[in-house]
């Protein structure tokens, strides 16, 4: 169980960071938010891969997790931007 949690954090940090790099422009979110978005993307991507029965395809799962990380980081960044514009 502890290995699963550690690997989820590691994969989440990497996919979150790569997802953030793939979005053009500057994102006004912190490191923790980036890692959390990556962790969410990693869990959701693994779940989707399991449901679609390609969880054994490592590259396919990683690409799916990366695409979801781009979406998650974009959503977090846009919400952060909206919060700052309201103040």
N, C-alpha and C positions, 0 to 999 in steps of 0.2 A: 504494500500500500504506500509506504513512504517513497519507494522508487517511482511509483506512478505519479505521485504529487510532485516530486523533484523534477521528473522528466516533463510534466505538464508545464511547470514554471519555466524550465529551460526552453522548451519548444515555443511556449508563449512569448518569452522575451525575444527570441530570434524572429519569430513570425511577426510579432508586433513591430519590432524595429525595422524589418524589411518592408512591412506594409506601410509604415510611416515614410520610409525612403521613396516608395513608389508613388506616393501622392505628391503632386506638384505644389509648390509653395510652402509656406511655413505653417506648421500646426502649433497652436498655442496650448498644447497639453504636455503634461509632465511625463517623467519616466515611468512612474507607477501606473498612470492611466494607459500608457502605451503597452506596458506588460500585461495589465489586466485585459485590455482589448485583445491582445495576442492570445492570452489564455482562453478567453471566451471563444475566439476563432478556432483554436486548437481543439477544444472540446466539441464544439458544434461540427467542425469539419470531420473529426473522427466519428461522430455519431452519424452524420450523413453518409460517410464512406461505409460504415457498418450496415446501414439501412439499404444502401444501393449495392451491397455485396462486393465492394472492391477494397476492403480494408487491408488486404494482403499486398496491394499495389502501393508500395511505399512512396514512390514519386507522385503518383496520382493523389494520394492523401495529402502530401506536403504541398502540392500545387493548390489543392482545394483549400487547405488551411491558410495559405498565403493570400489567396483571393478573398477569403472571408476576413482575414486580418486587415486588408486594405479597406474593406467595407466598414469594419468595426472602428478602425482608427478614424476614418472619414466621418462616421456618425458622431463619435465622441468629440472630434475637433469642431464639427459644425454646431453641436450643442454648446460647446464651450464658447464659440464665437457668438452664438445667439444670446447666451447669458451675459456676456460682456457688453453687447450692444444695448441690452435692456437697462443696464445700470447707468 
